[in-house]
């Protein structure tokens, strides 16, 4: 076994992969939100649909979508492996020391938020990506989004899922830089500041979309 393979299959190596794949998915959130902000433009979805058409027809987008899917899959698989490894390392829970005394809530429920985000992602991809790309050509992407978010139940579920995403990002983003050894007194303030953008502002940006269409209705 080569040194590189041995490192990448070790606990430290897998934590590094977890961190890199997580930051890669964070970059996707930025792009995704940027495109979705055109939903708020008062042009009846013209520019948003133009982006949607580009994403559906431009040849180079397809490999990017495959890489993105593989990134999600890799992140999930490594996350499950690390969780199981931690469980095996501590088969007996401490009775004296409470979990709340030694770790933040966002850290303790990381596996819960991860599962919730994965389930939400499945519904989200089916409701928007698969519907617009493979099922219907009669309605534009803007019309599909507007119709979905005019349902109050969909809006509530979407916002609850975003709350889970926010909690997941709150711990995950900072943990990634801790894995890289950069979360120290010199850089911690900057990491915490950028983290707020990802775990608070980006989820709020996504949450504004269902509220916008609900009120517009």
C-alpha positions, 0 to 999 in steps of 0.5 A: 500500500502506498503512503498516499493510499495509507494516509487517505484511508486513515482516520486523519486522511478521511477527516481531511477528505470530509473537510475538503468535500464539505468546503466544496459543497459550501462553494456550491451553495454560494453558486446555487443561492446566487442563481436563485436570487434572480427569482426575486427580480421583477421580470416574471422569472425571465432571467432565472429561466435563462440561467436554468436553460443554460444549466440544462443545455450547456455541455460542460454543466453535465460533468460538473453535476456528476462531480457535485453528486460524487462530492455529496456521496463522498461526504456522506459516506465518509461522514458515516464512517467517521461517526461509526468509528467514533461510536466504536472508539467509545462504546460506553458513554460517560455517566458523570460528564454530560455531553453538553459539558464537553461539546456544542449542540451543533457538534453533538447532533451532527449526524442528525442534521446530516441525515435531515439534510440528505433527506431534504436534498432527495426531495429537493432534487426530485421536486425541482431538478428531476421535474424540470429536467426529465418530467415536464417541459410544459412549465418553466423552472420559474413556474415550477418553483413558484407553484411549489412555494405557494404551498404553505406546507412545502414552505414550512418543511423547506424552512425547517430543513434549512434550520437543520442545514444551518446547524450542520454548517455551523459545526462543519465549516469550523471543523473543516478549518480545525482539521487543516490546523488553521483554527487558532487564535490568529485566524479563529476570528476570521473563520468565525466571521466567514462561518456566519455567512455560510451557516446563517446568511446563506440559509436565510437567503434560501428561506426568503424564497418560499416566503416571497412566493407565499406572500406574493400569492 
